Amino acid sequence: MRESVGYWLDLAEYDFDTARAMLIAGKFFYVGFMCHQTIEKALKAVISSNLEEGDIPPKIHDLVKLAVRSDLFSIMSDDQKKFIDYLNPLNIEARYPENKTQLIELLTVEKCEAILSGTDEFLCWIKNQL
């Protein structure tokens, strides 16, 4: 495995562990954000695998654009596409929380557990594509 691919996968795993820790700590606002970061970095690992050594993935955070750029979007299931559509705004909302109160109210324990489960499944699928 290329060093750059390993780098991005290590970051994805770290972010996923952080998402789980945020759930345990009751910091639901950050569970979605860290799950978004997990998938973003996993997709960047796939993109890195197709780049020249030393090149870096695009500095974007849109999961759909990254999935397209990684050439995975066309083989993703409809559920996977819906999942990244669901995760996408959690990145922006956590960074620029104009609607923080509403978002916190939506992110219940059950919702966060479902996000974690979906992220785990999707991360495993991405790794299998490598």
Legacy VTK file of the C-alpha trace (Angstrom):
# vtk DataFile Version 3.0
C-alpha trace
ASCII
DATASET POLYDATA
POINTS 130 float
0.000 0.000 0.000
1.260 3.442 -0.882
2.299 5.608 2.028
-0.234 8.303 1.123
-3.097 5.787 1.107
-2.081 4.503 4.524
-1.852 8.068 5.782
-5.448 8.853 4.802
-6.781 5.532 6.101
-5.029 6.044 9.447
-6.660 9.470 9.737
-10.051 7.990 8.821
-9.712 5.348 11.551
-8.614 7.981 14.075
-11.618 10.144 13.231
-13.951 7.153 13.527
-12.546 6.343 16.963
-13.082 9.995 17.880
-16.712 9.809 16.703
-17.271 6.814 19.001
-15.641 8.687 21.883
-17.900 11.677 21.251
-20.953 9.407 21.473
-19.772 7.984 24.794
-19.070 11.515 26.064
-22.543 12.650 24.989
-21.122 15.177 22.515
-23.648 14.335 19.812
-22.962 17.486 17.836
-19.515 16.146 16.970
-20.469 12.543 16.215
-21.835 13.516 12.800
-18.914 15.831 12.115
-16.334 13.143 12.876
-18.244 10.573 10.827
-18.180 12.994 7.907
-14.430 13.398 8.434
-14.017 9.610 8.495
-15.661 9.132 5.111
-13.955 12.195 3.636
-10.521 10.843 4.528
-11.349 7.315 3.377
-12.397 8.702 -0.004
-9.181 10.713 -0.137
-7.293 7.447 0.450
-8.932 6.015 -2.677
-8.160 9.168 -4.639
-4.543 9.020 -3.416
-4.225 5.481 -4.724
-4.831 6.831 -8.235
-2.541 9.871 -8.034
1.110 10.219 -8.842
3.299 9.807 -5.764
3.574 13.158 -4.007
0.296 14.535 -5.397
-2.453 15.249 -2.893
-6.223 14.806 -3.114
-8.338 17.906 -3.715
-8.819 20.163 -0.712
-12.584 19.838 -0.733
-15.007 18.424 1.813
-18.043 17.562 -0.321
-18.475 13.796 -0.030
-20.385 13.470 -3.296
-17.663 15.283 -5.233
-14.993 13.170 -3.530
-16.911 9.966 -4.299
-17.147 10.981 -7.956
-13.453 11.914 -8.026
-12.552 8.557 -6.454
-14.516 6.734 -9.184
-16.623 5.028 -6.511
-19.841 7.004 -6.977
-20.906 4.998 -10.019
-20.695 1.705 -8.089
-22.223 2.954 -4.857
-25.659 1.706 -3.872
-28.561 4.124 -3.596
-28.379 3.740 0.192
-24.703 4.700 0.178
-25.454 7.751 -1.950
-28.241 8.758 0.449
-25.896 8.258 3.383
-23.234 10.628 2.064
-25.973 13.133 1.197
-27.071 12.885 4.837
-23.512 13.292 6.192
-22.539 16.184 3.913
-24.236 19.020 5.813
-23.003 17.726 9.184
-19.533 18.922 8.222
-20.670 22.462 7.474
-23.129 22.666 10.364
-20.427 21.692 12.845
-18.020 24.275 11.440
-20.545 27.100 11.055
-23.290 26.326 13.546
-25.925 28.955 12.788
-28.533 26.292 13.551
-26.577 24.594 16.330
-29.536 24.277 18.699
-31.733 22.628 16.070
-28.947 20.272 15.025
-28.230 19.245 18.611
-31.920 18.490 19.117
-31.944 16.283 16.000
-28.832 14.332 16.965
-30.185 11.940 19.558
-28.322 8.931 20.923
-30.266 6.687 18.548
-29.558 8.927 15.542
-25.850 9.076 16.402
-25.664 5.304 16.845
-27.213 4.905 13.379
-24.717 7.395 11.908
-21.834 5.495 13.517
-23.132 2.182 12.219
-23.570 3.554 8.700
-20.109 5.098 8.795
-18.555 1.817 9.934
-20.248 -0.107 7.114
-19.327 2.490 4.515
-15.726 2.709 5.715
-15.374 -1.071 5.438
-16.835 -0.955 1.922
-14.389 1.766 0.867
-11.457 -0.233 2.255
-12.632 -3.264 0.295
-12.573 -1.163 -2.884
-8.878 -0.504 -2.329
LINES 1 131
130 0 1 2 3 4 5 6 7 8 9 10 11 12 13 14 15 16 17 18 19 20 21 22 23 24 25 26 27 28 29 30 31 32 33 34 35 36 37 38 39 40 41 42 43 44 45 46 47 48 49 50 51 52 53 54 55 56 57 58 59 60 61 62 63 64 65 66 67 68 69 70 71 72 73 74 75 76 77 78 79 80 81 82 83 84 85 86 87 88 89 90 91 92 93 94 95 96 97 98 99 100 101 102 103 104 105 106 107 108 109 110 111 112 113 114 115 116 117 118 119 120 121 122 123 124 125 126 127 128 129
